[in-house]
């Protein structure tokens, strides 16, 4: 996925860590941003065979009467049953990766850096495809509180989803940069600014000079 003239950043983190807020801060600096969740939604729209595979495995209960996927209902089944997350990744990831490559190619034409905001970068095993890999982490109690405030998931669903991913400390060990997000948005923005000037700008300057 790398390009010779652009910088590619993989941005990841667990639920409630704040990675999407970091992505928006980076977007404001002129980067192109690709959202992993949106890629998943596009895959469902573009490839009807994906929906059919889901229907065959889980039944009609995960769809509305109009055929729209009930994402929360699917999440309950996937995260509460052993092996289901791996099955879903095997189904979805090849198509997600296909769209991801296309988006990176398109955005690289017009942006000095491209950020891929995706929770599953390490789980998918694509971290080596990026020039830099950043992980946003927060203490479990902080992440849980943020997710609870959204009101979209029950406490048990929140804990199940947190357990389903590679532990934050393991992601931190494998990343080029760790952003700690246990405070407010102002503190997070300051951390992103420091990372931008210390990690991104030197790379961009080097690339422009090549």
C-alpha positions in Angstrom: 0.0 0.0 0.0 2.9 2.4 0.4 3.5 5.1 -2.1 6.9 6.7 -2.9 5.6 10.3 -2.6 3.2 10.1 0.3 3.3 9.2 4.0 0.9 6.4 5.2 -0.1 6.3 8.8 -2.0 3.4 10.4 -4.0 4.7 13.4 -5.5 2.2 15.8 -6.8 1.8 19.3 -9.4 -0.1 21.3 -13.1 1.0 21.8 -13.3 4.2 23.7 -9.6 5.0 23.4 -10.3 8.1 21.2 -8.6 7.2 17.9 -11.4 8.7 15.8 -10.9 12.0 17.6 -7.2 11.8 16.8 -8.1 11.1 13.2 -10.2 14.3 13.1 -7.3 16.3 14.5 -5.0 14.9 11.8 -7.6 15.6 9.1 -7.6 19.3 10.2 -3.8 19.3 9.4 -4.5 18.4 5.8 -4.2 14.6 5.9 -6.5 12.3 4.0 -8.4 10.1 6.4 -9.9 6.7 5.7 -12.4 5.3 8.3 -12.3 1.5 8.8 -15.9 1.4 10.0 -17.0 3.2 6.8 -15.1 0.7 4.7 -17.1 -2.1 6.4 -20.4 -0.3 5.6 -19.3 0.2 2.0 -18.4 -3.5 1.6 -22.0 -4.4 2.7 -23.4 -2.0 0.2 -21.2 -3.0 -2.7 -21.0 -6.8 -2.3 -24.4 -8.4 -1.8 -22.8 -11.8 -1.4 -21.4 -10.6 2.0 -24.9 -10.0 3.2 -26.1 -13.3 1.9 -23.3 -15.1 3.8 -24.3 -13.3 7.0 -27.9 -14.2 6.5 -27.1 -17.8 5.9 -25.0 -18.0 9.1 -27.1 -15.9 11.5 -30.6 -15.8 10.0 -33.0 -12.9 9.3 -32.9 -11.6 12.9 -29.8 -9.5 12.2 -31.6 -7.6 9.4 -34.4 -5.0 9.4 -37.5 -5.5 7.3 -36.0 -3.3 4.7 -32.8 -5.5 4.6 -30.5 -3.1 6.6 -28.0 -4.9 8.8 -28.6 -4.6 12.5 -25.0 -4.0 13.5 -25.6 -4.3 17.3 -27.5 -7.6 16.8 -24.6 -8.9 14.7 -22.1 -7.6 17.3 -23.8 -9.6 20.1 -23.5 -12.8 18.1 -20.0 -12.2 16.9 -18.4 -11.1 20.2 -20.2 -13.6 22.4 -19.5 -16.7 20.5 -16.1 -18.2 20.2 -14.6 -18.2 16.7 -17.3 -15.9 15.2 -15.0 -12.9 15.1 -12.4 -14.8 13.2 -15.1 -16.1 10.7 -16.4 -12.5 10.2 -12.9 -11.1 9.6 -12.2 -13.9 7.0 -15.4 -12.9 5.2 -15.0 -9.2 5.3 -11.3 -8.4 5.3 -10.4 -9.3 1.7 -13.1 -6.9 0.4 -12.2 -4.2 3.0 -8.5 -4.5 1.9 -9.5 -4.1 -1.7 -11.4 -0.8 -1.0 -8.7 0.3 1.3 -6.0 0.1 -1.4 -8.2 2.0 -3.8 -8.9 4.8 -1.3 -5.2 5.1 -0.4 -4.2 5.4 -4.1 -6.9 8.1 -4.6 -6.1 10.2 -1.5 -2.4 9.9 -2.1 -2.7 12.0 -5.2 -4.0 15.0 -3.3 -2.8 14.8 0.3 0.7 14.8 1.8 -0.2 12.1 4.2 -3.0 9.5 4.5 -4.3 8.2 7.8 -6.1 4.9 8.0 -8.3 5.0 11.1 -9.0 1.3 11.9 -9.4 -0.7 15.1 -8.2 -3.9 13.5 -4.8 -3.0 12.0 -2.9 -5.4 14.1 -5.6 -8.1 14.1 -5.6 -8.0 10.3 -1.8 -8.2 10.2 -1.3 -5.2 8.0 0.8 -3.0 10.2 3.9 -3.4 8.0 2.1 -1.8 5.1 2.3 1.6 6.9 5.2 4.0 7.2 4.1 4.7 10.8 1.7 2.9 13.1 0.1 4.9 15.9 -2.0 3.5 18.7 -4.3 5.5 21.0 -4.7 3.9 24.5 -6.8 4.8 27.5 -7.2 3.1 30.9 -10.0 0.5 30.7 -12.2 2.3 33.2 -11.9 5.5 31.1 -12.6 3.7 27.8 -15.6 2.0 29.4 -17.0 5.3 30.7 -16.7 6.9 27.3 -18.5 4.0 25.6 -21.2 4.0 28.3 -21.9 7.7 27.7 -22.6 7.0 24.1 -25.6 4.8 25.2 -25.2 2.4 22.2 -24.0 -0.6 24.2 -24.8 -2.3 27.5 -22.0 -2.6 30.1 -21.6 -6.3 29.3 -21.4 -5.6 25.6 -18.7 -2.9 26.2 -16.6 -5.3 28.3 -17.0 -8.1 25.6 -15.8 -5.8 22.9 -12.9 -4.6 24.9 -11.8 -8.2 25.5 -12.2 -9.2 21.8 -9.2 -7.1 20.6 -5.5 -7.4 21.1 -4.7 -5.9 24.6 -3.7 -2.2 24.4 -0.3 -2.9 26.0 0.5 -5.4 23.2 -0.6 -2.8 20.5 1.6 -0.2 22.3 4.6 -2.5 22.1 4.2 -3.0 18.4 3.4 0.6 17.4 5.8 3.3 16.4 4.0 5.8 18.6 1.7 5.6 21.6 -0.8 8.4 22.4 -2.1 8.2 25.9 -5.7 9.6 26.1 -6.8 9.6 29.7 -7.6 13.3 29.9 -9.7 15.8 28.0 -9.7 16.8 24.3 -7.4 19.7 24.8 -4.7 17.4 26.3 -5.3 14.9 23.4 -4.9 17.6 20.8 -1.7 18.8 22.4 -0.4 15.2 22.2 -1.3 14.9 18.6 0.4 18.2 17.8 3.6 17.0 19.5 3.4 13.7 17.5 2.8 15.6 14.3 5.9 17.8 14.6 8.2 15.1 16.0 7.1 12.1 13.8 5.3 13.3 10.7 6.8 16.6 9.6 10.4 15.2 9.5 9.2 12.4 7.3 7.3 14.7 5.0 10.2 17.0 4.7 12.5 14.1 3.9 10.1 12.8 1.2 9.7 16.2 -0.4 13.5 16.5 -0.6 13.9 13.1 -2.3 
